[in-house]
């Protein structure tokens, strides 16, 4: 059964990135009526930060973990299981201080785990989540195009490409609704601003 993992990292119900992922999920479901969607709202249920206890538990061989260590890793196990089940992943990202929201970084810390999503071998690290596709739908107040001075301040795409690739997910597409500040300034209405991006999002699942 095709499975889509829908990750929403926006704290706002009306956020542009959330609207984009909803549209992607709707289009994906229309194309895959028998498919399953796993919804993970990171703002509603923020992942816990990793700490010394978590690190110690993760590096303890699975058969030797105490009940307490297993409990510490339970959330990580659940989030990784969602990734394992998914053929495709869509992540909504609203730019925060030129990078990803803090709740998305917490999710990454929980799922980027040695022996589960990557492993070290004789030739170095190897991602264990091969064969999956990821679509990153971002929204930013300004325009941060690659090759421009402002583009150098956009750390979303290089970071997510790097960390997803580290875990074996190399088929990654980005769509950005850039310049959303125009809506707040009254220069354009929300529907007109979103129309071309929503059309692009729909085309990704066609």
N, C-alpha and C positions, 0 to 999 in steps of 0.2 A: 504494500500500500504506500503510495507517495505521501510523504509527510513534510509539512512546512513548519519550521520553528519561527514564530513571530515574536521578535524582541522589541519592546517599546521602552525607551529610556527617558521619555519626556515627562516632566511633572505636571504638565498642563493638558487638560482634557481637549482643549481647542488648539493645541499646537499644530503647526504645519507638518512637522515630521510625523506626528501621529496620524494625521489625515492621509499622508502619503502611504504609510504602511498599511493602513486600513484598506486603501484602494488597491494596493498590491495584493493583499490577502484576499480581497473580494474577487479580483481578476484571476488569481491563482486557483481559487476554489471553483470558479466557473469553468476553468479549463480542466480541473481535476475534481469532478463532483464526488468521486469515491475517495478522495484524499482526506487526510487528517491534518488539522491545524493545532499546533501547541502554542498557546498564548502565554507569554512571560512578560508581565508588566513590572519592570524593575523599580519604578517609582512607588507602586502600590506595596510591593514587598521587596525592599532593598536587600541585596545579599549582604551577609555579614563581612566585615573586614577580616582578612587573614591575620593571624598573630603567631606568636612563638609556639603556642599549643598546636595550632593548625599545621604549621610547618613540621613540627616534630611528629605529628600523627601521619602526615602524608609520606614521610620518609621512613616510617616504620613498616616493615614487611606486613602485608595484609593479614597473614595468618597469625601474626604476633601482636596485633592491636588490641588494646584493652577496650571494654565497652565504652569508656569515656572518650577514647580516641575515635572510635567508630561514630559516636554521636557528634563529635566535632566536625567530622568529614561528611556527615549525612547530607547537608545542603549541597556541598560540592558534588557528591555522588548523584544527587537528583538532577542538578543542572547539566552535568556531563551526560547523563542518560538521555536527556532531552536532545542534546547535540548528536549523540550516537544514533538516535532514532530518525533524525531529520535528513532528508535528501537535499532540502533547500533551507536556507536561513535568510530572513529579511530582518534588518535592524534599522530602526528609526533613530536618528541622531540629530539633536539640536545642538549647534555649536555653542560651547561654553568656554569663554576665555581662550578662543582659538583651538580648542581641543574637544574631547568627548565629555559628556556629563559624568559626574563622579560615580553614579550608580552603575554605569556601563563599565567603568574601570573596576568596580567591585566584582561585577559578574566575570570579567576577564580573569581577575585574580583567582576566582573560585574554579574556573574551568581550565585554565592553563596549568596543567598538573602532570608532573613527570610520571610516566608509566600508564597514564590514562589518555592524554591527548597529544603527548609527545614523548619521545624516548631518546636516550643517548646511546649511540652505538660506536662501533670502531671508527666510523667516518664522521662522527659528530651527531648533532641533534636530527631527529627525523619526526615529522608530523604524522600523527596516527589517524587523522580525520580526512583522509584522501577521498576524492570522488564526490565531494559535496560542493554545492554552489551557494554563494552568498551575494545578496544584494543589499547595499547600504544606501539608505535614503536620508539625505541630510538637509538641514535648513539652516541658513545663516542670515543675519541681519545685513551684513555687507557682502561684497562680491570679492571672492578670494580665488581668482583664476590662476592656474599654474603658469609660471613664467612672468608674472607681474610682481611688483614689490609687495602688494598685499597678499599674493599667493604664498609667499614665503612664510606667512603667519598662520597658514592653515595646516594644522598638525593632525587633522582627523584622518585624511586618506593615507598618508605614509605610515602612520601608526597602526591603523586597522589592517592595512595590507600586510604589514610586517608581522603582527601578532597572529592574524588568521593564517598566514602562510607558514608561520612557525609551527602551527598545529596541523598543517597539511591541507588547509583550504586555500587553494590558489586561484580558483575560478571566482573572482570577485568583481562585481560591477558597482559603480557609484553613480547616483543621480542626485544633483544638488539643486534645491530651490534657493537660489542665491539672491540677495538683495531684498529680503523680506521687510527690512526697515521702511521700504516704500509704502507698505500698507499702513504702518503706524503714522507716517507723515501725510497720509491722504493722497499720495501721488498716484496710487492705483488701488482698485478695490480687490479684495481677497480672491474673488472668483476669477477675475481676469489674470491676476498674478499666478494663480495655481494652474490654470487651464493647460498651458504647454507642458508643465511638469507632470501633471496627472496623465496626460496623453502619453508621455514618455514612459511613465510607470506601467501603464496598461500594456504598452508594446512589449515590455520585458517578459510578459507571461503569454504573449500571443504565439 
